[in-house]
Amino acid sequence: METNNNQTDNKNFDAVFYIALLIKHKIFIIIVTAISCIASVIITLLMPNWYSATVNAVPPKKAIGSLFENAMTNISSTLREFGLTKLGGGQTEGYSYLVLLNSRTVKDSMIIRFDLAKEYDIPDSLHSEILKEFEDNIEIEYETEGNYSITATDKNKNRVAEMANTYINISNNLAEKILHAEATKSREYIEKRLNAVDSTLRNISDSLQKFSRKTFLFSPLDQAKSISTAYADIKAELIQQEIMHELLKNKYGENDPYTQIQKDLIGKIRNKVSEVETKPGFAGNFPLKNATSVGIEYLRLYAEYETFSKVKGFLQPMFEDAKLDESRQTMSLVVVDTAIKPDKKTKPKRSLIVLGATFGGFTLSILMILLLNGYKNINNNYQHFISNAKTKVEKA
């Protein structure tokens, strides 16, 4: 119980001692605090005012997708039908405007446009330092509502709004340049493919015409129907005459004149059938026995012609759309609220700086007193230790 009372008395003594120590040096504390306050006031008054202006913009809403986007949608639908929905990952549409807004090209254009090297008092050779300073004075945010806000900060109150608005304009010019370059590449590629398809169609058309002139085949299905009917008639006539020959032979004998006439007629019909099967002229400029291969070759050429015709039908509207995109002038970001001339400064916050400096000076003065007192105590203890040591040595 007595030990606890002694510890409490020691703590109370320490608190009283430090309070008395601070009161003893109150003049020093007041002087340091006052100097900090006065110095901060003078410094903040010498600091230039900075002003901010914000422009608010939204990306345009595209009502109708391009033919290429529609084609990609159809491809995606086809892939889903085949169970390939996991191919290709997430969906993206165009470029992220943050990439353009934060691009070095836009920032360098702003630095040159407003001669910021001179404004920041940084040599032109230190471009990275100029760029870093400018990045500290520009703020780009993508809001949850889907709009973009660009805030420019500058010492010049009269031009800070112009800087914010110009930043959007330069970004839009860069976006249009990129979109135009992309549209040009797409148009050139589609035009190249379209020309290749046209060349292929011309070659197939020439081959088809030559094949038709050579074989006299121009409509395989209709001609095949007519040829098969005529050939069937000849074959049926041959069978009928053979039946008549057998009847005459059985009735009048082999040597009967009518039987012999019938036999000669059968020979002529059989020769006609042989000529139809082995010589050109009946079905076209080819033997009937080669009709299958001739018809297949014609259909192959015709199928290729139809295939590339459909490809051309697919590419032609895409080519027209690409030419339209190449010549179209569209605003990449639509400005909702233009930046206006600010009526209040953004920084410095002089009152906060003065209060912080004053409190810092007050705290620093107290810390200096405590450190100085601690140093004196350590020095006294050291001197006392040396004195005791010398006394013990003398007694010994």
C-alpha positions in Angstrom: 0.0 0.0 0.0 2.8 2.4 0.9 4.6 1.5 -2.4 1.5 2.5 -4.5 1.3 5.8 -2.7 5.0 6.4 -3.4 4.4 5.7 -7.1 1.4 8.1 -7.2 3.4 10.8 -5.5 6.3 10.3 -8.0 3.9 10.7 -11.0 2.3 13.8 -9.5 5.7 15.2 -8.9 6.8 14.5 -12.5 3.7 16.2 -13.8 4.2 19.2 -11.6 7.9 19.3 -12.5 7.2 19.4 -16.3 4.4 22.0 -15.9 6.8 24.1 -13.9 9.5 23.6 -16.5 7.3 24.8 -19.3 6.1 27.8 -17.3 9.7 28.6 -16.5 10.4 28.7 -20.3 7.1 30.3 -21.3 8.8 33.2 -22.9 10.8 30.9 -25.2 7.6 29.0 -26.1 5.7 32.2 -26.8 8.6 33.6 -28.9 9.0 30.4 -31.0 5.2 30.1 -31.5 4.9 33.8 -32.5 7.8 33.5 -34.9 6.2 30.5 -36.5 2.9 32.2 -36.8 4.4 35.5 -38.3 6.6 33.6 -40.7 3.8 31.4 -41.9 1.6 34.5 -42.5 4.4 36.2 -44.4 5.1 33.1 -46.5 1.4 32.5 -47.3 1.0 36.1 -48.3 3.9 35.7 -50.7 2.5 32.5 -52.2 0.6 33.0 -55.5 -3.1 32.1 -55.7 -4.1 29.1 -57.8 -7.5 28.8 -59.5 -9.3 25.8 -60.9 -11.9 25.3 -63.6 -13.7 22.1 -64.5 -15.3 21.0 -67.8 -17.9 18.2 -67.8 -18.3 15.9 -70.8 -20.0 12.7 -71.8 -19.2 10.2 -74.6 -21.6 10.2 -77.5 -24.3 7.5 -77.5 -24.3 5.6 -80.8 -27.8 4.8 -81.8 -27.1 2.4 -84.6 -24.0 0.1 -84.8 -21.9 -0.2 -87.8 -22.2 -3.1 -90.2 -19.0 -4.5 -88.8 -20.3 -4.4 -85.2 -23.6 -6.0 -86.5 -21.6 -8.7 -88.2 -19.6 -9.3 -85.0 -22.9 -9.6 -83.1 -24.1 -12.2 -85.6 -20.9 -14.1 -85.3 -21.2 -14.1 -81.5 -24.8 -15.4 -81.8 -23.5 -18.2 -84.1 -20.8 -19.1 -81.6 -23.4 -19.2 -78.8 -25.4 -21.6 -80.9 -22.4 -23.9 -81.1 -21.7 -23.6 -77.4 -18.6 -21.4 -77.8 -19.7 -18.6 -75.6 -16.4 -18.6 -73.6 -14.3 -17.8 -76.6 -13.0 -14.2 -76.7 -13.4 -13.2 -73.1 -15.1 -9.9 -72.1 -16.7 -7.5 -74.5 -15.2 -4.1 -75.2 -16.5 -1.2 -77.3 -14.1 1.2 -78.8 -11.3 2.9 -76.9 -11.3 4.0 -73.3 -11.4 7.8 -73.3 -9.2 7.8 -70.2 -6.4 6.5 -72.3 -6.8 9.5 -74.6 -7.3 12.0 -71.9 -4.2 10.8 -70.0 -2.1 10.5 -73.1 1.3 12.2 -73.3 0.4 13.6 -76.7 -2.5 15.7 -75.3 -0.4 16.9 -72.3 2.5 17.9 -74.6 0.2 19.8 -76.8 -1.1 21.7 -73.7 2.4 22.5 -72.6 3.3 23.9 -76.0 0.0 25.7 -76.4 0.1 27.6 -73.1 4.0 27.9 -72.9 3.9 26.2 -69.5 7.7 25.8 -69.3 7.9 29.5 -68.9 4.9 29.5 -66.5 6.5 26.9 -64.3 9.9 28.5 -64.6 11.5 25.2 -65.7 14.0 25.0 -68.6 12.6 23.5 -71.9 15.4 20.8 -71.7 13.8 19.4 -68.5 10.6 18.2 -70.3 10.0 15.4 -67.8 9.9 18.0 -65.0 7.5 20.2 -66.9 5.3 17.2 -67.7 5.3 16.2 -64.0 4.4 19.7 -62.9 1.5 19.9 -65.4 0.2 16.5 -64.3 0.1 17.8 -60.8 -2.2 20.6 -62.0 -4.6 18.6 -64.1 -7.1 16.2 -62.7 -9.1 13.7 -64.8 -11.9 11.7 -63.3 -14.4 9.2 -64.6 -17.6 9.5 -62.6 -19.9 6.7 -61.7 -22.7 8.3 -63.8 -20.6 7.8 -66.9 -19.3 11.3 -67.5 -15.8 12.7 -67.5 -14.6 15.7 -65.5 -11.4 17.5 -66.3 -10.1 20.0 -63.8 -7.3 22.4 -64.7 -5.4 24.4 -62.1 -3.3 27.5 -62.9 -2.1 30.7 -61.4 -3.7 32.7 -64.2 -7.4 33.2 -63.3 -8.3 34.5 -66.7 -7.0 31.5 -68.7 -7.6 28.5 -66.5 -11.1 28.0 -67.9 -9.6 28.1 -71.4 -7.1 25.5 -70.5 -9.8 23.1 -69.3 -11.9 23.6 -72.4 -8.8 23.3 -74.7 -7.9 20.0 -73.0 -11.2 18.5 -74.2 -10.8 19.9 -77.7 -7.3 18.5 -78.1 -8.4 15.2 -76.8 -11.3 15.1 -79.2 -9.0 16.0 -82.1 -6.7 13.1 -81.1 -9.6 10.8 -80.9 -10.9 11.8 -84.3 -7.4 11.3 -85.7 -7.2 7.8 -84.3 -10.7 6.9 -85.4 -10.0 8.3 -88.9 -6.8 6.3 -89.2 -8.6 3.2 -88.0 -11.5 3.8 -90.5 -8.9 4.3 -93.3 -7.2 1.0 -92.5 -10.5 -0.8 -92.4 -11.6 0.8 -95.7 -8.3 -0.1 -97.4 -8.5 -3.7 -96.1 -12.1 -4.2 -97.2 -11.4 -2.5 -100.6 -8.4 -4.9 -101.1 -10.5 -7.9 -100.3 -13.3 -6.6 -102.5 -11.0 -6.2 -105.4 -9.6 -9.7 -104.9 -13.2 -11.1 -104.9 -14.0 -9.2 -108.1 -10.9 -10.5 -109.7 -11.8 -14.1 -108.7 -15.3 -13.6 -109.9 -14.0 -12.4 -113.3 -11.7 -15.5 -113.6 -14.5 -17.9 -112.6 -16.9 -16.2 -115.0 -14.4 -16.5 -117.9 -13.8 -20.1 -117.0 -17.6 -20.8 -116.9 -18.1 -19.1 -120.3 -15.3 -21.0 -121.9 -16.6 -24.3 -120.4 -20.1 -23.6 -121.7 -18.9 -22.7 -125.2 -16.8 -25.9 -125.2 -19.5 -28.3 -123.9 -22.7 -26.4 -124.9 -23.7 -26.8 -121.3 -25.5 -23.8 -119.9 -28.2 -25.1 -117.6 -27.3 -28.5 -116.2 -30.5 -29.3 -114.4 -32.8 -28.4 -117.3 -30.6 -29.9 -119.9 -30.2 -33.1 -117.9 -33.9 -33.5 -117.7 -34.3 -33.1 -121.4 -31.4 -35.4 -122.2 -32.6 -38.1 -119.9 -36.1 -37.9 -121.4 -34.8 -38.2 -125.0 -32.4 -41.0 -124.1 -35.2 -42.9 -122.3 -37.3 -42.5 -125.4 -34.6 -44.0 -127.6 -33.9 -46.9 -125.2 -37.7 -47.6 -124.9 -38.0 -47.6 -128.7 -35.1 -50.1 -129.0 -36.8 -52.4 -126.5 -40.1 -52.1 -128.2 -38.6 -53.0 -131.6 -36.8 -55.9 -130.1 -40.1 -57.2 -128.7 -41.7 -56.8 -132.2 -38.7 -58.7 -133.7 -39.2 -61.6 -131.4 -42.9 -61.7 -132.2 -42.3 -61.7 -136.0 -39.5 -64.2 -135.7 -41.7 -66.6 -133.7 -44.7 -66.1 -136.1 -43.0 -65.9 -139.5 -39.5 -67.3 -139.0 -36.1 -65.9 -139.1 -35.9 -65.6 -142.9 -39.2 -63.8 -143.4 -38.8 -60.4 -145.1 -40.7 -58.5 -142.4 -38.5 -60.2 -139.7 -35.4 -59.1 -141.6 -36.7 -55.5 -142.0 -37.4 -55.5 -138.2 -33.9 -56.8 -137.5 -32.3 -54.0 -139.7 -34.4 -51.4 -137.9 -33.2 -52.7 -134.5 -29.6 -52.5 -135.7 -30.0 -48.9 -136.7 -31.6 -48.0 -133.4 -28.9 -49.8 -131.5 -26.3 -47.9 -133.5 -28.1 -44.6 -132.6 -28.0 -45.5 -128.9 -24.3 -46.3 -129.2 -23.6 -43.0 -130.9 -25.6 -41.2 -128.2 -23.5 -42.8 -125.5 -20.1 -42.5 -127.1 -20.1 -39.5 -129.4 -20.7 -35.8 -128.7 -23.7 -34.0 -130.1 -26.8 -35.6 -128.4 -26.4 -33.9 -125.0 -23.9 -31.3 -126.0 -20.3 -31.2 -127.2 -19.5 -34.3 -125.1 -20.4 -38.0 -125.1 -23.4 -39.0 -122.9 -21.1 -41.3 -120.9 -19.1 -38.2 -119.8 -22.2 -36.2 -118.8 -21.7 -36.8 -115.1 -18.1 -35.5 -115.0 -19.0 -32.6 -117.2 -22.0 -31.7 -115.1 -20.0 -31.9 -111.9 -17.3 -29.6 -113.3 -19.9 -27.1 -114.4 -21.6 -27.2 -111.0 -18.3 -26.8 -109.3 -17.5 -23.6 -111.3 -21.1 -22.4 -110.7 -20.9 -23.0 -107.0 -17.6 -21.1 -106.8 -19.2 -18.2 -108.7 -22.2 -18.2 -106.3 -19.9 -18.4 -103.3 -17.8 -15.4 -104.2 -20.9 -13.5 -105.3 -22.3 -13.9 -101.7 -18.9 -12.8 -100.3 -19.1 -9.7 -102.5 -22.6 -9.1 -101.3 -21.3 -9.2 -97.7 -18.3 -7.0 -98.4 -19.9 -4.3 -100.5 -22.1 -2.7 -97.8 -19.2 -3.0 -95.3 -17.0 -1.1 -97.8 -19.6 1.7 -98.2 -20.0 1.9 -94.4 -16.2 2.1 -94.0 -16.0 4.9 -96.6 -18.7 6.7 -94.6 -16.8 6.3 -91.3 -13.7 7.6 -93.0 -15.4 10.8 -94.0 -17.6 11.2 -91.0 -16.6 14.0 -88.5 -18.0 13.2 -85.1 -17.3 14.7 -81.6 -15.7 12.0 -79.4 -16.7 13.7 -76.1 -19.7 15.9 -75.9 -19.3 18.8 -73.5 -22.2 19.2 -71.1 -20.8 22.0 -68.9 -18.0 24.1 -70.3 -15.4 25.5 -67.9 -16.1 29.0 -66.7 -13.8 31.6 -65.1 -13.5 30.9 -61.4 -14.5 33.5 -58.8 -12.5 32.0 -55.9 -9.1 30.6 -55.5 -8.5 26.9 -55.0 -5.2 27.2 -53.1 -3.3 28.0 -50.9 -5.4 27.5 -47.8 -3.7 30.3 -45.9 -5.7 29.9 -42.7 -4.9 26.2 -42.5 -1.3 26.8 -43.2 -1.0 29.5 -40.5 -2.8 27.4 -37.9 -0.6 24.4 -38.8 2.6 26.4 -38.6 1.6 28.0 -35.3 0.7 24.7 -33.7 3.9 23.2 -35.1 6.0 26.0 -33.7 4.3 25.6 -30.3 4.9 21.8 -30.3 8.5 22.3 -31.5 9.3 24.7 -28.7 8.0 22.3 -26.1 10.0 19.5 -27.6 13.2 21.6 -27.6 12.7 22.4 -23.9 12.2 18.8 -23.0 15.2 17.7 -25.0 17.4 20.3 -23.5 16.2 19.4 -20.0 16.8 15.7 -20.7 20.3 16.6 -22.0 21.1 18.5 -18.8 19.9 15.6 -16.6 22.0 13.2 -18.5 25.1 15.5 -18.2 24.5 16.0 -14.5 24.2 12.3 -13.9 27.4 11.7 -15.9 29.3 14.4 -13.9 27.9 12.9 -10.6 29.1 9.5 -11.7 32.6 10.7 -12.5 32.8 12.6 -9.2 31.8 9.5 -7.2 34.3 7.4 -9.2 37.1 9.8 -8.4 36.2 9.8 -4.7 36.3 6.0 -4.5 39.7 6.0 -6.2 41.1 8.6 -3.7 39.8 6.6 -0.8 41.3 3.4 -2.1 
